[in-house]
Amino acid sequence: MKNKIIVPTILFVIALAFSSVALWQAKDKSQADKNEPDNQIILFYGEGCPHCKIVDDYIAENKIEEKVSFVRKEIYNDYDNQKILVEKAKICNIATDSIGVPFLWDGEKCLVGDQSIINFFKTKTNGQQ
């Protein structure tokens, strides 16, 4: 009779422990996402994207990262970054089937395409080359 009670109790405690760990990790992940400021400039790109390379070359040639603070997020291989991109696109009323890279979130609005992003960086640096 005791075995009929002890075994399910042990299994319940183990399941509870695993659930607690999973919830704790999920909470830490969502907390880390919330630590990013809403007004942070984010450049979304895709590995192998030719238009992204144009932007990347401009950034490198003009040392933009020394002048403007922003983060890069690769979306082809990172599902979490894809979700963030979709979230920003929704703020700008961009349909999910119309989202492309390169895509820049400037903290308030969205810019899509190499030339609009390059123009953004030119404006941010006052054309300093």
N, C-alpha and C positions, 0 to 999 in steps of 0.2 A: 504494500500500500504506500509506503514512504517513497519508493522509487517512482511511482506514478505521479507524485507531486514534485519531487526533487528534479527530475529530468526536465519537465516543462518549465520549471522555475529557472533553472540554469540556462536553458535555451532563450527564455524571455530576457534574462539579464544580458546575455551576449548580444541579442538583437538590439536591445536598448542601447548598449554601449556603442555598437557600430552605427546606429542611427544618430546618436549624439555626436560622434566624430564627424560623420558626413554633414550634419547641420552646421557644426562649428566651422568646417572648412568652407562651406558655401557662404557662411556669414562673413568670413575673412575675405573671400573673393569679392563679394559685393561691396564690402567696406573699402577694399583697395580700389575698386572702380569709382567709388564715390569720392575718393581722395583726389582724383583728377579735377582740377578746376573747370567749371563750365565754360569759362571764357578762354580756355587754352586753345591755341592754334594747333590743329591736327591736319597733317597731310596724309591722306590715304592713297596707297599705291598698290600695284600688283607686280610681282616678280615677272619680268619678261615683257611688261607693257611698254610699247615703244613711245607712247606719249608721256608716260611716267619718266622714262629715261631722258626725254627732252627737259623736263622740269628738274630732274636730278642733276643733269649736266649744267643747267643754268645755276642751280644752287651751289654746286661745287666751284664753277668758274668765277662766281661772284662772291664767294665766301659768305653766303646768306646766313648760314648757321652761326656765324660770329656776330651777326647784326640783329637777327630776329630769333626769338625763342619759340620753338615749335617742336612737336613730336611727330614721328613718322609711324604709321601703322600699316603693315602689309595685310592685304585682305584675301588674296587668293588661297593662302595656306593657313590662315588663322581665323577660325570661326568666331571667336570673341570679338576680334576687330571688325568682322563683317557685321555683327550685331550693332556695334557702335556706329558704324557707317550708316546703316539703315536708320538708326535712331536720329542721327543728325540730318539725314535726308528728309525724314518725316517732318522735322521742325521747319524745313524749307519747302514743304509741300511738294517734294519730288517723289514721284511714284517709284515704287521699288523696281519696276521693270525698266525704269529710265536712269537708274544709278550707274555711273561709270567711273573709271579712274583715269587720270588723276582727279582727286576730289579733295577740296580743302575746306575745312570748317574753321572760320576765323573767330569763333566765339559767339557770333551772332547770325552770320549768314553762310551760305554755301557757294563755293566756286567750283565749276567743273570744266576740265579741259586745260591743256598745257598753257595756252596763251593767257587765259584769264588768271591762272595761278602765277605765272611769271609777272604779269602786270601788277598783281597784288603785292608781290615781293618787291618790285621796282618802287611802288608807292610807299611801302613800309620803310624802305631804305632811302627814300627821296632820290632814287636814281643813282645813288652812290655805287660805283663799280670798283 
